[in-house]
């Protein structure tokens, strides 16, 4: 009878040890996955834009009295005056005979204060990029553009992004999206 009791007690310890070994093996597999097999992004800082240092403090704060509300409104109005939006200059309906090379007039308007680049997307979610210009100083138009791939004959509603960038950097200052009809005959 004492042998039975000792055998069952020894079996319990063996089961506990087996469970602990299985947990340690699972932890080792998870650790190995994160250290060796999971591939990190090529460069996590590419195309990242940090928070603006010149953001207005308290712009999202609820006013507790009428004078605080008026002060917040005045600050927002002054911010809007000092930082004008994106002036647009374009003619709708760029045209092409081959679906790849388009004649158009899309420009960084002369009254803009920042360089900009133009991006054309085949979809409204801006995931299917067809074209991206280089930097355009204010007053510089594009008269021709060549898409990354040809469009089929017909009218294609494309999203065009006017993206202003800060001087000396690639930091986005402002962006405006419009839709344009690209016509392929």
Steps between C-alpha positions, in 0.01 A plus 500: 500500500786737571634432150170609343506827691859569403428415133204738480697779671789450261259509206364836614848647508574361156183663361591835661851479358364412152260800511783732608721368218220556246451858623873568480513357147205720394668807652824414316312471169328837550830663595676348196221628273539858618879490495571310179206434269290815517633751248494861617401774252789611277517842664237597753582872465435522125202720414430579864383847592529603863265723693522872426696691760310817415159348581274732696483397864149468631331491160307189602428609859144563610445860607370549851372855455406739221830693500701177467278392212550837324878480556513150348296616199729801450811278514355263240409794273855640526646156425280470191610843372871433555493158334312522171372184336597348169413712196407277208576556134394233251282425200282193532504219246862421406503320162703217352506295182703211644370495860845567643611848381254778588485866405373705791532816703563423867708756687631621831312831497714813509333625820601191699784550747643147490642259246267213419486175317206348315390138537234326288318192629268261317286457812337726757692332784833620354653153500547449124751769401523575129727806506712710737673818390818647635493817709330793329580854618204741519389604151628183330255301282504148361395493133570128448506202729581134445315244710669193649264281298263562211129551557244333275302714250218693668458749781671420831419687821837536674592660831759776471689609812657846525757457780691799637835427666709703742812669364812285529310187602239254390266588787145549374368850571154462345316270263186526291335217308278545196361268235572549132376322189792356303382431144660242274380506138 
